[in-house]
Amino acid sequence: MSRIGTRQEYHDQIGNGVMGREDCPFCNPEDTKNTLIHTLEYWKIILNKYPYSWQENHLMAVPIRHAQFVWELKSEEFAELPEVHSFMKTFYEGLWEKDYFSATRETMWNRSVEHYHMHFIPGKLQGKYLRCMLENQGYPIDAEVKIQK
């Protein structure tokens, strides 16, 4: 298993750019060989090397085929999503924290990788924890933990 890094280390490493198809860390088997948890026919489950949650159990579901947005997924990739969620449910039930939070971003705003992926984070996100995660992603937050438009 590879070392878990901080979000700051990640942003220091990649700068302000977006990793596209040519340098996609999810498409390069060398980049995911130490973080691969499970493989399905159309999806792979990997450990996030730079988790928002600062925990070792922040997983990501990534389509094996490079797709930038959810609407680019093929019907067979959609059809396998229940298996992805079933794996996550089983994985997190085996931990002391049975709850998990899932999130995806449907735009490229503040994303660092153009390859579509879903985040699965252990525990419940609330209060200061949720605020910190959102702020680390560049969302402007007011004192009442609301996303400002």
C-alpha positions as CSV (number, residue, x, y, z in Angstrom):
1,M,0.0,0.0,0.0
2,S,1.4,3.4,-0.9
3,R,1.8,6.2,1.6
4,I,-1.2,8.5,2.2
5,G,-0.4,12.1,1.5
6,T,-2.1,15.4,2.3
7,R,-4.2,17.4,-0.1
8,Q,-1.5,20.2,0.1
9,E,1.2,17.7,-1.0
10,Y,-1.1,16.7,-3.9
11,H,-1.6,20.3,-5.0
12,D,2.1,21.1,-4.6
13,Q,2.8,18.1,-6.9
14,I,0.3,18.9,-9.6
15,G,0.2,22.7,-9.4
16,N,-2.9,24.4,-10.6
17,G,-3.4,22.4,-13.8
18,V,-5.8,19.6,-14.7
19,M,-4.5,16.2,-15.6
20,G,-6.0,15.3,-18.9
21,R,-6.2,12.1,-21.0
22,E,-2.5,12.2,-21.8
23,D,-1.3,12.3,-18.2
24,C,-4.3,10.7,-16.4
25,P,-3.3,9.0,-13.2
26,F,-6.4,6.7,-13.4
27,C,-5.5,5.4,-16.8
28,N,-1.9,4.6,-16.1
29,P,-1.7,1.2,-14.4
30,E,1.6,2.2,-12.8
31,D,-0.1,5.1,-11.0
32,T,-2.8,2.8,-9.5
33,K,-0.9,-0.4,-8.9
34,N,-0.3,0.3,-5.2
35,T,-3.8,1.7,-4.6
36,L,-6.0,-0.8,-6.5
37,I,-8.5,-2.4,-4.1
38,H,-10.9,-4.2,-6.4
39,T,-11.6,-4.5,-10.1
40,L,-14.9,-5.1,-11.9
41,E,-15.4,-5.4,-15.6
42,Y,-15.9,-1.7,-16.2
43,W,-14.9,-0.1,-12.9
44,K,-12.0,-0.2,-10.6
45,I,-11.9,0.8,-6.9
46,I,-8.8,2.6,-5.7
47,L,-7.6,4.1,-2.5
48,N,-7.3,7.9,-2.7
49,K,-3.6,8.6,-2.1
50,Y,-4.5,12.2,-1.1
51,P,-7.8,11.9,0.8
52,Y,-10.1,14.7,1.8
53,S,-10.9,12.9,5.0
54,W,-7.3,12.3,6.1
55,Q,-8.1,8.7,6.5
56,E,-6.8,5.5,4.9
57,N,-10.3,4.4,3.8
58,H,-11.2,7.1,1.3
59,L,-11.9,5.1,-1.8
60,M,-12.7,6.2,-5.4
61,A,-14.7,4.3,-8.0
62,V,-13.2,5.0,-11.5
63,P,-14.4,3.8,-14.8
64,I,-11.7,1.8,-16.5
65,R,-12.4,3.5,-19.8
66,H,-11.4,7.2,-19.8
67,A,-14.6,9.4,-19.6
68,Q,-14.6,13.0,-18.4
69,F,-18.2,13.3,-17.4
70,V,-21.0,11.0,-16.2
71,W,-23.0,11.5,-19.4
72,E,-20.1,10.0,-21.4
73,L,-20.5,6.6,-19.6
74,K,-21.8,3.8,-21.7
75,S,-24.8,1.7,-20.8
76,E,-22.7,-1.3,-19.6
77,E,-20.7,1.1,-17.3
78,F,-24.0,2.4,-15.8
79,A,-25.3,-1.2,-15.5
80,E,-22.3,-2.1,-13.3
81,L,-22.8,0.8,-10.8
82,P,-25.0,-1.4,-8.5
83,E,-22.0,-3.7,-8.1
84,V,-19.7,-0.7,-7.3
85,H,-22.1,0.4,-4.6
86,S,-22.5,-3.1,-3.3
87,F,-18.7,-3.5,-3.0
88,M,-18.6,-0.1,-1.1
89,K,-21.4,-1.2,1.3
90,T,-19.6,-4.4,2.1
91,F,-16.2,-2.7,2.4
92,Y,-17.5,-0.1,4.9
93,E,-19.6,-2.5,6.9
94,G,-16.3,-4.3,7.7
95,L,-14.9,-1.1,9.3
96,W,-15.7,0.3,12.7
97,E,-17.5,3.2,10.8
98,K,-20.3,1.6,8.9
99,D,-21.5,4.9,7.5
100,Y,-19.9,6.5,4.5
101,F,-20.5,9.5,2.3
102,S,-20.3,9.5,-1.5
103,A,-19.7,12.4,-3.7
104,T,-19.0,13.3,-7.3
105,R,-18.5,16.5,-9.1
106,E,-20.2,16.9,-12.5
107,T,-18.2,19.9,-13.7
108,M,-14.5,20.5,-14.2
109,W,-14.6,23.5,-11.8
110,N,-11.7,22.9,-9.3
111,R,-11.2,19.3,-10.4
112,S,-7.6,18.2,-10.8
113,V,-8.2,15.1,-12.9
114,E,-10.5,15.1,-15.9
115,H,-11.3,11.4,-15.6
116,Y,-14.7,10.9,-14.1
117,H,-14.6,9.4,-10.6
118,M,-16.8,9.0,-7.5
119,H,-15.5,9.5,-3.9
120,F,-16.5,7.2,-1.0
121,I,-15.5,8.6,2.4
122,P,-15.9,6.7,5.7
123,G,-18.0,8.2,8.5
124,K,-20.5,11.0,8.6
125,L,-19.6,14.4,7.2
126,Q,-21.0,17.1,9.4
127,G,-20.0,20.4,11.1
128,K,-16.4,21.3,11.0
129,Y,-15.4,18.2,9.1
130,L,-17.7,18.9,6.2
131,R,-16.7,22.6,6.2
132,C,-13.0,21.7,6.1
133,M,-13.5,19.3,3.2
134,L,-15.5,21.8,1.2
135,E,-13.0,24.6,1.9
136,N,-10.1,22.4,0.9
137,Q,-11.9,21.9,-2.5
138,G,-12.1,25.6,-3.1
139,Y,-15.8,26.2,-2.2
140,P,-16.3,29.5,-0.5
141,I,-18.1,28.9,2.8
142,D,-19.8,31.4,5.1
143,A,-20.1,31.1,8.9
144,E,-23.2,29.0,8.7
145,V,-21.6,26.3,6.5
146,K,-23.6,27.2,3.4
147,I,-22.1,27.1,-0.1
148,Q,-22.1,30.7,-1.4
149,K,-23.3,31.2,-5.0
